[in-house]
Amino acid sequence: MMSQYPCPQCQTNLIWNPNNAHRPFCSERCQQIDLGAWASGDYAIAGDELENDFSSALLESADQQD
């Protein structure tokens, strides 16, 4: 049985095909739109701002010790 799934970008229904070079997207266009969204920061992984600040401070102090 062939698996069907929606393109993550445009929601076009697709059949899973190992020969699709743009998998899981339906086309190069959808693949590029998604890549552009990642590059511009549209997608973000939630995190604790305090933790990020703490990690940054550790990196800065390590740089200053060199």
PDB file of N, H, CA, C and O in Angstrom:
ATOM      1  N   MET A   1       0.833  -1.176   0.000  1.00  0.00           N
ATOM      2  CA  MET A   1       0.000   0.000   0.000  1.00  0.00           C
ATOM      3  C   MET A   1       0.884   1.248   0.000  1.00  0.00           C
ATOM      4  O   MET A   1       1.870   1.317   0.734  1.00  0.00           O
ATOM      5  N   MET A   2       0.530   2.217  -0.815  1.00  0.00           N
ATOM      6  H   MET A   2      -0.271   2.161  -1.411  1.00  0.00           H
ATOM      7  CA  MET A   2       1.279   3.464  -0.917  1.00  0.00           C
ATOM      8  C   MET A   2       0.801   4.431   0.165  1.00  0.00           C
ATOM      9  O   MET A   2      -0.400   4.586   0.387  1.00  0.00           O
ATOM     10  N   SER A   3       1.745   5.072   0.828  1.00  0.00           N
ATOM     11  H   SER A   3       2.721   4.946   0.648  1.00  0.00           H
ATOM     12  CA  SER A   3       1.411   6.036   1.865  1.00  0.00           C
ATOM     13  C   SER A   3       1.139   7.394   1.248  1.00  0.00           C
ATOM     14  O   SER A   3       1.892   7.872   0.400  1.00  0.00           O
ATOM     15  N   GLN A   4       0.052   8.006   1.687  1.00  0.00           N
ATOM     16  H   GLN A   4      -0.560   7.618   2.376  1.00  0.00           H
ATOM     17  CA  GLN A   4      -0.264   9.362   1.253  1.00  0.00           C
ATOM     18  C   GLN A   4       0.028  10.315   2.394  1.00  0.00           C
ATOM     19  O   GLN A   4      -0.120   9.973   3.568  1.00  0.00           O
ATOM     20  N   TYR A   5       0.450  11.526   2.025  1.00  0.00           N
ATOM     21  H   TYR A   5       0.570  11.804   1.072  1.00  0.00           H
ATOM     22  CA  TYR A   5       0.746  12.541   3.023  1.00  0.00           C
ATOM     23  C   TYR A   5       0.603  13.910   2.363  1.00  0.00           C
ATOM     24  O   TYR A   5       0.701  14.016   1.141  1.00  0.00           O
ATOM     25  N   PRO A   6       0.374  14.962   3.155  1.00  0.00           N
ATOM     26  CA  PRO A   6       0.282  16.310   2.586  1.00  0.00           C
ATOM     27  C   PRO A   6       1.664  16.965   2.523  1.00  0.00           C
ATOM     28  O   PRO A   6       2.503  16.756   3.400  1.00  0.00           O
ATOM     29  N   CYS A   7       1.884  17.751   1.482  1.00  0.00           N
ATOM     30  H   CYS A   7       1.203  17.920   0.769  1.00  0.00           H
ATOM     31  CA  CYS A   7       3.097  18.566   1.404  1.00  0.00           C
ATOM     32  C   CYS A   7       3.087  19.488   2.622  1.00  0.00           C
ATOM     33  O   CYS A   7       2.070  20.129   2.888  1.00  0.00           O
ATOM     34  N   PRO A   8       4.186  19.572   3.367  1.00  0.00           N
ATOM     35  CA  PRO A   8       4.213  20.426   4.556  1.00  0.00           C
ATOM     36  C   PRO A   8       3.993  21.909   4.251  1.00  0.00           C
ATOM     37  O   PRO A   8       3.625  22.668   5.148  1.00  0.00           O
ATOM     38  N   GLN A   9       4.206  22.328   3.029  1.00  0.00           N
ATOM     39  H   GLN A   9       4.505  21.711   2.300  1.00  0.00           H
ATOM     40  CA  GLN A   9       4.088  23.730   2.693  1.00  0.00           C
ATOM     41  C   GLN A   9       2.715  24.080   2.125  1.00  0.00           C
ATOM     42  O   GLN A   9       2.060  24.996   2.622  1.00  0.00           O
ATOM     43  N   CYS A  10       2.271  23.363   1.090  1.00  0.00           N
ATOM     44  H   CYS A  10       2.804  22.619   0.687  1.00  0.00           H
ATOM     45  CA  CYS A  10       1.029  23.742   0.393  1.00  0.00           C
ATOM     46  C   CYS A  10      -0.134  22.788   0.650  1.00  0.00           C
ATOM     47  O   CYS A  10      -1.253  23.039   0.203  1.00  0.00           O
ATOM     48  N   GLN A  11       0.125  21.708   1.359  1.00  0.00           N
ATOM     49  H   GLN A  11       1.034  21.505   1.721  1.00  0.00           H
ATOM     50  CA  GLN A  11      -0.887  20.715   1.735  1.00  0.00           C
ATOM     51  C   GLN A  11      -1.419  19.888   0.571  1.00  0.00           C
ATOM     52  O   GLN A  11      -2.438  19.214   0.722  1.00  0.00           O
ATOM     53  N   THR A  12      -0.758  19.920  -0.588  1.00  0.00           N
ATOM     54  H   THR A  12       0.070  20.467  -0.710  1.00  0.00           H
ATOM     55  CA  THR A  12      -1.146  19.050  -1.704  1.00  0.00           C
ATOM     56  C   THR A  12      -0.942  17.601  -1.278  1.00  0.00           C
ATOM     57  O   THR A  12       0.100  17.263  -0.717  1.00  0.00           O
ATOM     58  N   ASN A  13      -1.924  16.743  -1.537  1.00  0.00           N
ATOM     59  H   ASN A  13      -2.771  17.018  -1.993  1.00  0.00           H
ATOM     60  CA  ASN A  13      -1.784  15.327  -1.193  1.00  0.00           C
ATOM     61  C   ASN A  13      -0.805  14.660  -2.151  1.00  0.00           C
ATOM     62  O   ASN A  13      -0.890  14.823  -3.368  1.00  0.00           O
ATOM     63  N   LEU A  14       0.124  13.908  -1.573  1.00  0.00           N
ATOM     64  H   LEU A  14       0.193  13.775  -0.584  1.00  0.00           H
ATOM     65  CA  LEU A  14       1.163  13.229  -2.336  1.00  0.00           C
ATOM     66  C   LEU A  14       1.184  11.757  -1.974  1.00  0.00           C
ATOM     67  O   LEU A  14       0.687  11.355  -0.922  1.00  0.00           O
ATOM     68  N   ILE A  15       1.756  10.971  -2.842  1.00  0.00           N
ATOM     69  H   ILE A  15       2.160  11.298  -3.696  1.00  0.00           H
ATOM     70  CA  ILE A  15       2.035   9.569  -2.542  1.00  0.00           C
ATOM     71  C   ILE A  15       3.535   9.479  -2.299  1.00  0.00           C
ATOM     72  O   ILE A  15       4.332   9.955  -3.107  1.00  0.00           O
ATOM     73  N   TRP A  16       3.916   8.865  -1.181  1.00  0.00           N
ATOM     74  H   TRP A  16       3.268   8.478  -0.524  1.00  0.00           H
ATOM     75  CA  TRP A  16       5.331   8.755  -0.837  1.00  0.00           C
ATOM     76  C   TRP A  16       6.058   8.022  -1.952  1.00  0.00           C
ATOM     77  O   TRP A  16       5.714   6.892  -2.297  1.00  0.00           O
ATOM     78  N   ASN A  17       7.064   8.678  -2.508  1.00  0.00           N
ATOM     79  H   ASN A  17       7.343   9.596  -2.227  1.00  0.00           H
ATOM     80  CA  ASN A  17       7.816   8.108  -3.617  1.00  0.00           C
ATOM     81  C   ASN A  17       9.298   8.368  -3.379  1.00  0.00           C
ATOM     82  O   ASN A  17       9.720   9.524  -3.351  1.00  0.00           O
ATOM     83  N   PRO A  18      10.084   7.335  -3.210  1.00  0.00           N
ATOM     84  CA  PRO A  18      11.522   7.516  -2.969  1.00  0.00           C
ATOM     85  C   PRO A  18      12.228   8.257  -4.101  1.00  0.00           C
ATOM     86  O   PRO A  18      13.322   8.785  -3.898  1.00  0.00           O
ATOM     87  N   ASN A  19      11.633   8.306  -5.271  1.00  0.00           N
ATOM     88  H   ASN A  19      10.745   7.877  -5.436  1.00  0.00           H
ATOM     89  CA  ASN A  19      12.249   8.989  -6.414  1.00  0.00           C
ATOM     90  C   ASN A  19      11.969  10.485  -6.432  1.00  0.00           C
ATOM     91  O   ASN A  19      12.524  11.198  -7.268  1.00  0.00           O
ATOM     92  N   ASN A  20      11.123  10.979  -5.531  1.00  0.00           N
ATOM     93  H   ASN A  20      10.672  10.400  -4.852  1.00  0.00           H
ATOM     94  CA  ASN A  20      10.825  12.404  -5.465  1.00  0.00           C
ATOM     95  C   ASN A  20      12.011  13.112  -4.805  1.00  0.00           C
ATOM     96  O   ASN A  20      12.241  12.958  -3.606  1.00  0.00           O
ATOM     97  N   ALA A  21      12.752  13.876  -5.582  1.00  0.00           N
ATOM     98  H   ALA A  21      12.566  14.000  -6.557  1.00  0.00           H
ATOM     99  CA  ALA A  21      13.953  14.548  -5.071  1.00  0.00           C
ATOM    100  C   ALA A  21      13.627  15.629  -4.049  1.00  0.00           C
ATOM    101  O   ALA A  21      14.513  16.060  -3.312  1.00  0.00           O
ATOM    102  N   HIS A  22      12.383  16.074  -3.988  1.00  0.00           N
ATOM    103  H   HIS A  22      11.663  15.724  -4.586  1.00  0.00           H
ATOM    104  CA  HIS A  22      11.997  17.158  -3.089  1.00  0.00           C
ATOM    105  C   HIS A  22      11.254  16.664  -1.849  1.00  0.00           C
ATOM    106  O   HIS A  22      10.746  17.464  -1.063  1.00  0.00           O
ATOM    107  N   ARG A  23      11.195  15.371  -1.683  1.00  0.00           N
ATOM    108  H   ARG A  23      11.608  14.721  -2.322  1.00  0.00           H
ATOM    109  CA  ARG A  23      10.510  14.753  -0.567  1.00  0.00           C
ATOM    110  C   ARG A  23      10.931  15.377   0.748  1.00  0.00           C
ATOM    111  O   ARG A  23      12.141  15.523   0.922  1.00  0.00           O
ATOM    112  N   PRO A  24      10.106  15.758   1.678  1.00  0.00           N
ATOM    113  CA  PRO A  24       8.671  15.504   1.772  1.00  0.00           C
ATOM    114  C   PRO A  24       7.816  16.565   1.075  1.00  0.00           C
ATOM    115  O   PRO A  24       6.590  16.536   1.177  1.00  0.00           O
ATOM    116  N   PHE A  25       8.452  17.495   0.371  1.00  0.00           N
ATOM    117  H   PHE A  25       9.449  17.518   0.287  1.00  0.00           H
ATOM    118  CA  PHE A  25       7.705  18.540  -0.328  1.00  0.00           C
ATOM    119  C   PHE A  25       7.281  18.048  -1.703  1.00  0.00           C
ATOM    120  O   PHE A  25       7.823  17.072  -2.223  1.00  0.00           O
ATOM    121  N   CYS A  26       6.300  18.740  -2.289  1.00  0.00           N
ATOM    122  H   CYS A  26       5.860  19.532  -1.867  1.00  0.00           H
ATOM    123  CA  CYS A  26       5.810  18.328  -3.601  1.00  0.00           C
ATOM    124  C   CYS A  26       6.672  18.873  -4.727  1.00  0.00           C
ATOM    125  O   CYS A  26       6.659  18.330  -5.831  1.00  0.00           O
ATOM    126  N   SER A  27       7.425  19.943  -4.465  1.00  0.00           N
ATOM    127  H   SER A  27       7.435  20.385  -3.567  1.00  0.00           H
ATOM    128  CA  SER A  27       8.191  20.574  -5.535  1.00  0.00           C
ATOM    129  C   SER A  27       9.376  21.341  -4.953  1.00  0.00           C
ATOM    130  O   SER A  27       9.475  21.547  -3.743  1.00  0.00           O
ATOM    131  N   GLU A  28      10.261  21.752  -5.838  1.00  0.00           N
ATOM    132  H   GLU A  28      10.181  21.585  -6.821  1.00  0.00           H
ATOM    133  CA  GLU A  28      11.392  22.569  -5.415  1.00  0.00           C
ATOM    134  C   GLU A  28      10.901  23.907  -4.854  1.00  0.00           C
ATOM    135  O   GLU A  28      11.491  24.444  -3.917  1.00  0.00           O
ATOM    136  N   ARG A  29       9.826  24.438  -5.429  1.00  0.00           N
ATOM    137  H   ARG A  29       9.347  24.001  -6.191  1.00  0.00           H
ATOM    138  CA  ARG A  29       9.267  25.705  -4.954  1.00  0.00           C
ATOM    139  C   ARG A  29       8.889  25.618  -3.477  1.00  0.00           C
ATOM    140  O   ARG A  29       9.279  26.476  -2.685  1.00  0.00           O
ATOM    141  N   CYS A  30       8.131  24.584  -3.104  1.00  0.00           N
ATOM    142  H   CYS A  30       7.814  23.887  -3.747  1.00  0.00           H
ATOM    143  CA  CYS A  30       7.723  24.423  -1.702  1.00  0.00           C
ATOM    144  C   CYS A  30       8.938  24.190  -0.808  1.00  0.00           C
ATOM    145  O   CYS A  30       8.980  24.674   0.323  1.00  0.00           O
ATOM    146  N   GLN A  31       9.912  23.460  -1.308  1.00  0.00           N
ATOM    147  H   GLN A  31       9.878  23.068  -2.227  1.00  0.00           H
ATOM    148  CA  GLN A  31      11.132  23.202  -0.553  1.00  0.00           C
ATOM    149  C   GLN A  31      11.870  24.520  -0.284  1.00  0.00           C
ATOM    150  O   GLN A  31      12.348  24.737   0.829  1.00  0.00           O
ATOM    151  N   GLN A  32      11.968  25.387  -1.272  1.00  0.00           N
ATOM    152  H   GLN A  32      11.580  25.211  -2.176  1.00  0.00           H
ATOM    153  CA  GLN A  32      12.665  26.662  -1.139  1.00  0.00           C
ATOM    154  C   GLN A  32      11.913  27.632  -0.223  1.00  0.00           C
ATOM    155  O   GLN A  32      12.527  28.370   0.548  1.00  0.00           O
ATOM    156  N   ILE A  33      10.583  27.624  -0.313  1.00  0.00           N
ATOM    157  H   ILE A  33      10.084  27.025  -0.940  1.00  0.00           H
ATOM    158  CA  ILE A  33       9.783  28.477   0.579  1.00  0.00           C
ATOM    159  C   ILE A  33      10.041  28.088   2.031  1.00  0.00           C
ATOM    160  O   ILE A  33      10.211  28.954   2.889  1.00  0.00           O
ATOM    161  N   ASP A  34      10.070  26.790   2.304  1.00  0.00           N
ATOM    162  H   ASP A  34       9.932  26.087   1.607  1.00  0.00           H
ATOM    163  CA  ASP A  34      10.309  26.304   3.662  1.00  0.00           C
ATOM    164  C   ASP A  34      11.724  26.666   4.126  1.00  0.00           C
ATOM    165  O   ASP A  34      11.909  27.101   5.263  1.00  0.00           O
ATOM    166  N   LEU A  35      12.708  26.490   3.264  1.00  0.00           N
ATOM    167  H   LEU A  35      12.558  26.137   2.341  1.00  0.00           H
ATOM    168  CA  LEU A  35      14.080  26.841   3.609  1.00  0.00           C
ATOM    169  C   LEU A  35      14.193  28.330   3.912  1.00  0.00           C
ATOM    170  O   LEU A  35      14.876  28.722   4.858  1.00  0.00           O
ATOM    171  N   GLY A  36      13.527  29.158   3.115  1.00  0.00           N
ATOM    172  H   GLY A  36      12.972  28.839   2.347  1.00  0.00           H
ATOM    173  CA  GLY A  36      13.540  30.598   3.347  1.00  0.00           C
ATOM    174  C   GLY A  36      12.913  30.967   4.683  1.00  0.00           C
ATOM    175  O   GLY A  36      13.375  31.885   5.361  1.00  0.00           O
ATOM    176  N   ALA A  37      11.868  30.253   5.056  1.00  0.00           N
ATOM    177  H   ALA A  37      11.493  29.507   4.506  1.00  0.00           H
ATOM    178  CA  ALA A  37      11.221  30.517   6.350  1.00  0.00           C
ATOM    179  C   ALA A  37      12.173  30.192   7.501  1.00  0.00           C
ATOM    180  O   ALA A  37      12.233  30.936   8.480  1.00  0.00           O
ATOM    181  N   TRP A  38      12.910  29.100   7.396  1.00  0.00           N
ATOM    182  H   TRP A  38      12.861  28.495   6.602  1.00  0.00           H
ATOM    183  CA  TRP A  38      13.896  28.763   8.431  1.00  0.00           C
ATOM    184  C   TRP A  38      14.984  29.820   8.477  1.00  0.00           C
ATOM    185  O   TRP A  38      15.372  30.271   9.555  1.00  0.00           O
ATOM    186  N   ALA A  39      15.479  30.219   7.308  1.00  0.00           N
ATOM    187  H   ALA A  39      15.164  29.853   6.432  1.00  0.00           H
ATOM    188  CA  ALA A  39      16.591  31.170   7.248  1.00  0.00           C
ATOM    189  C   ALA A  39      16.205  32.545   7.799  1.00  0.00           C
ATOM    190  O   ALA A  39      17.039  33.241   8.377  1.00  0.00           O
ATOM    191  N   SER A  40      14.954  32.931   7.620  1.00  0.00           N
ATOM    192  H   SER A  40      14.275  32.366   7.150  1.00  0.00           H
ATOM    193  CA  SER A  40      14.528  34.248   8.090  1.00  0.00           C
ATOM    194  C   SER A  40      14.060  34.235   9.542  1.00  0.00           C
ATOM    195  O   SER A  40      13.709  35.280  10.089  1.00  0.00           O
ATOM    196  N   GLY A  41      14.052  33.064  10.166  1.00  0.00           N
ATOM    197  H   GLY A  41      14.337  32.215   9.721  1.00  0.00           H
ATOM    198  CA  GLY A  41      13.676  32.972  11.574  1.00  0.00           C
ATOM    199  C   GLY A  41      12.184  32.846  11.801  1.00  0.00           C
ATOM    200  O   GLY A  41      11.717  33.028  12.925  1.00  0.00           O
ATOM    201  N   ASP A  42      11.417  32.536  10.751  1.00  0.00           N
ATOM    202  H   ASP A  42      11.796  32.388   9.837  1.00  0.00           H
ATOM    203  CA  ASP A  42       9.974  32.351  10.925  1.00  0.00           C
ATOM    204  C   ASP A  42       9.663  31.153  11.815  1.00  0.00           C
ATOM    205  O   ASP A  42       8.659  31.147  12.526  1.00  0.00           O
ATOM    206  N   TYR A  43      10.521  30.144  11.775  1.00  0.00           N
ATOM    207  H   TYR A  43      11.337  30.148  11.197  1.00  0.00           H
ATOM    208  CA  TYR A  43      10.363  28.977  12.635  1.00  0.00           C
ATOM    209  C   TYR A  43      11.342  29.140  13.789  1.00  0.00           C
ATOM    210  O   TYR A  43      12.495  29.519  13.584  1.00  0.00           O
ATOM    211  N   ALA A  44      10.890  28.858  14.977  1.00  0.00           N
ATOM    212  H   ALA A  44       9.953  28.550  15.143  1.00  0.00           H
ATOM    213  CA  ALA A  44      11.773  28.956  16.134  1.00  0.00           C
ATOM    214  C   ALA A  44      11.459  27.835  17.102  1.00  0.00           C
ATOM    215  O   ALA A  44      10.314  27.398  17.221  1.00  0.00           O
ATOM    216  N   ILE A  45      12.464  27.389  17.774  1.00  0.00           N
ATOM    217  H   ILE A  45      13.394  27.744  17.677  1.00  0.00           H
ATOM    218  CA  ILE A  45      12.292  26.368  18.793  1.00  0.00           C
ATOM    219  C   ILE A  45      12.197  27.093  20.126  1.00  0.00           C
ATOM    220  O   ILE A  45      13.093  27.849  20.502  1.00  0.00           O
ATOM    221  N   ALA A  46      11.113  26.856  20.828  1.00  0.00           N
ATOM    222  H   ALA A  46      10.385  26.242  20.523  1.00  0.00           H
ATOM    223  CA  ALA A  46      10.882  27.548  22.100  1.00  0.00           C
ATOM    224  C   ALA A  46      11.972  27.177  23.095  1.00  0.00           C
ATOM    225  O   ALA A  46      12.430  26.036  23.148  1.00  0.00           O
ATOM    226  N   GLY A  47      12.365  28.147  23.864  1.00  0.00           N
ATOM    227  H   GLY A  47      11.992  29.074  23.822  1.00  0.00           H
ATOM    228  CA  GLY A  47      13.378  27.907  24.879  1.00  0.00           C
ATOM    229  C   GLY A  47      13.268  28.935  25.979  1.00  0.00           C
ATOM    230  O   GLY A  47      12.534  29.916  25.867  1.00  0.00           O
ATOM    231  N   ASP A  48      13.987  28.702  27.014  1.00  0.00           N
ATOM    232  H   ASP A  48      14.584  27.905  27.105  1.00  0.00           H
ATOM    233  CA  ASP A  48      14.006  29.592  28.167  1.00  0.00           C
ATOM    234  C   ASP A  48      15.006  30.715  27.898  1.00  0.00           C
ATOM    235  O   ASP A  48      16.195  30.457  27.708  1.00  0.00           O
ATOM    236  N   GLU A  49      14.529  31.952  27.880  1.00  0.00           N
ATOM    237  H   GLU A  49      13.564  32.162  28.034  1.00  0.00           H
ATOM    238  CA  GLU A  49      15.403  33.095  27.601  1.00  0.00           C
ATOM    239  C   GLU A  49      16.519  33.211  28.624  1.00  0.00           C
ATOM    240  O   GLU A  49      17.651  33.541  28.271  1.00  0.00           O
ATOM    241  N   LEU A  50      16.213  32.942  29.893  1.00  0.00           N
ATOM    242  H   LEU A  50      15.294  32.674  30.180  1.00  0.00           H
ATOM    243  CA  LEU A  50      17.229  33.017  30.938  1.00  0.00           C
ATOM    244  C   LEU A  50      18.336  32.002  30.666  1.00  0.00           C
ATOM    245  O   LEU A  50      19.518  32.307  30.825  1.00  0.00           O
ATOM    246  N   GLU A  51      17.949  30.800  30.257  1.00  0.00           N
ATOM    247  H   GLU A  51      16.989  30.553  30.128  1.00  0.00           H
ATOM    248  CA  GLU A  51      18.937  29.776  29.946  1.00  0.00           C
ATOM    249  C   GLU A  51      19.808  30.223  28.783  1.00  0.00           C
ATOM    250  O   GLU A  51      21.024  30.031  28.812  1.00  0.00           O
ATOM    251  N   ASN A  52      19.198  30.821  27.750  1.00  0.00           N
ATOM    252  H   ASN A  52      18.210  30.977  27.727  1.00  0.00           H
ATOM    253  CA  ASN A  52      19.966  31.305  26.612  1.00  0.00           C
ATOM    254  C   ASN A  52      20.939  32.393  27.044  1.00  0.00           C
ATOM    255  O   ASN A  52      22.088  32.408  26.600  1.00  0.00           O
ATOM    256  N   ASP A  53      20.491  33.307  27.906  1.00  0.00           N
ATOM    257  H   ASP A  53      19.559  33.296  28.266  1.00  0.00           H
ATOM    258  CA  ASP A  53      21.364  34.357  28.408  1.00  0.00           C
ATOM    259  C   ASP A  53      22.522  33.770  29.218  1.00  0.00           C
ATOM    260  O   ASP A  53      23.659  34.230  29.107  1.00  0.00           O
ATOM    261  N   PHE A  54      22.229  32.754  30.031  1.00  0.00           N
ATOM    262  H   PHE A  54      21.306  32.380  30.122  1.00  0.00           H
ATOM    263  CA  PHE A  54      23.248  32.098  30.839  1.00  0.00           C
ATOM    264  C   PHE A  54      24.287  31.440  29.944  1.00  0.00           C
ATOM    265  O   PHE A  54      25.488  31.577  30.179  1.00  0.00           O
ATOM    266  N   SER A  55      23.831  30.722  28.915  1.00  0.00           N
ATOM    267  H   SER A  55      22.856  30.610  28.725  1.00  0.00           H
ATOM    268  CA  SER A  55      24.747  30.055  27.995  1.00  0.00           C
ATOM    269  C   SER A  55      25.610  31.074  27.263  1.00  0.00           C
ATOM    270  O   SER A  55      26.805  30.851  27.073  1.00  0.00           O
ATOM    271  N   SER A  56      25.018  32.181  26.854  1.00  0.00           N
ATOM    272  H   SER A  56      24.047  32.362  27.008  1.00  0.00           H
ATOM    273  CA  SER A  56      25.766  33.230  26.165  1.00  0.00           C
ATOM    274  C   SER A  56      26.837  33.813  27.076  1.00  0.00           C
ATOM    275  O   SER A  56      27.957  34.074  26.637  1.00  0.00           O
ATOM    276  N   ALA A  57      26.493  34.016  28.340  1.00  0.00           N
ATOM    277  H   ALA A  57      25.583  33.804  28.697  1.00  0.00           H
ATOM    278  CA  ALA A  57      27.453  34.556  29.297  1.00  0.00           C
ATOM    279  C   ALA A  57      28.630  33.597  29.476  1.00  0.00           C
ATOM    280  O   ALA A  57      29.774  34.040  29.573  1.00  0.00           O
ATOM    281  N   LEU A  58      28.369  32.307  29.521  1.00  0.00           N
ATOM    282  H   LEU A  58      27.439  31.947  29.443  1.00  0.00           H
ATOM    283  CA  LEU A  58      29.446  31.323  29.648  1.00  0.00           C
ATOM    284  C   LEU A  58      30.369  31.376  28.439  1.00  0.00           C
ATOM    285  O   LEU A  58      31.590  31.315  28.579  1.00  0.00           O
ATOM    286  N   LEU A  59      29.780  31.489  27.250  1.00  0.00           N
ATOM    287  H   LEU A  59      28.788  31.538  27.136  1.00  0.00           H
ATOM    288  CA  LEU A  59      30.597  31.548  26.036  1.00  0.00           C
ATOM    289  C   LEU A  59      31.437  32.815  26.002  1.00  0.00           C
ATOM    290  O   LEU A  59      32.604  32.784  25.612  1.00  0.00           O
ATOM    291  N   GLU A  60      30.834  33.939  26.417  1.00  0.00           N
ATOM    292  H   GLU A  60      29.886  33.963  26.734  1.00  0.00           H
ATOM    293  CA  GLU A  60      31.565  35.205  26.418  1.00  0.00           C
ATOM    294  C   GLU A  60      32.734  35.159  27.408  1.00  0.00           C
ATOM    295  O   GLU A  60      33.824  35.644  27.107  1.00  0.00           O
ATOM    296  N   SER A  61      32.507  34.581  28.574  1.00  0.00           N
ATOM    297  H   SER A  61      31.622  34.186  28.819  1.00  0.00           H
ATOM    298  CA  SER A  61      33.602  34.523  29.565  1.00  0.00           C
ATOM    299  C   SER A  61      34.708  33.587  29.085  1.00  0.00           C
ATOM    300  O   SER A  61      35.882  33.837  29.360  1.00  0.00           O
ATOM    301  N   ALA A  62      34.358  32.519  28.377  1.00  0.00           N
ATOM    302  H   ALA A  62      33.404  32.317  28.154  1.00  0.00           H
ATOM    303  CA  ALA A  62      35.371  31.614  27.835  1.00  0.00           C
ATOM    304  C   ALA A  62      36.187  32.310  26.766  1.00  0.00           C
ATOM    305  O   ALA A  62      37.396  32.097  26.677  1.00  0.00           O
ATOM    306  N   ASP A  63      35.547  33.142  25.948  1.00  0.00           N
ATOM    307  H   ASP A  63      34.564  33.315  26.020  1.00  0.00           H
ATOM    308  CA  ASP A  63      36.254  33.890  24.902  1.00  0.00           C
ATOM    309  C   ASP A  63      37.230  34.895  25.525  1.00  0.00           C
ATOM    310  O   ASP A  63      38.328  35.097  25.006  1.00  0.00           O
ATOM    311  N   GLN A  64      36.835  35.516  26.622  1.00  0.00           N
ATOM    312  H   GLN A  64      35.943  35.352  27.043  1.00  0.00           H
ATOM    313  CA  GLN A  64      37.671  36.528  27.258  1.00  0.00           C
ATOM    314  C   GLN A  64      38.885  35.910  27.931  1.00  0.00           C
ATOM    315  O   GLN A  64      39.900  36.585  28.105  1.00  0.00           O
ATOM    316  N   GLN A  65      38.802  34.637  28.314  1.00  0.00           N
ATOM    317  H   GLN A  65      37.978  34.089  28.172  1.00  0.00           H
ATOM    318  CA  GLN A  65      39.916  33.968  28.980  1.00  0.00           C
ATOM    319  C   GLN A  65      41.006  33.560  27.987  1.00  0.00           C
ATOM    320  O   GLN A  65      42.146  33.317  28.382  1.00  0.00           O
ATOM    321  N   ASP A  66      40.665  33.485  26.722  1.00  0.00           N
ATOM    322  H   ASP A  66      39.739  33.683  26.401  1.00  0.00           H
ATOM    323  CA  ASP A  66      41.655  33.052  25.714  1.00  0.00           C
ATOM    324  C   ASP A  66      42.689  34.079  25.430  1.00  0.00           C
ATOM    325  O   ASP A  66      43.577  33.850  24.609  1.00  0.00           O
TER     326      ASP A  66
END
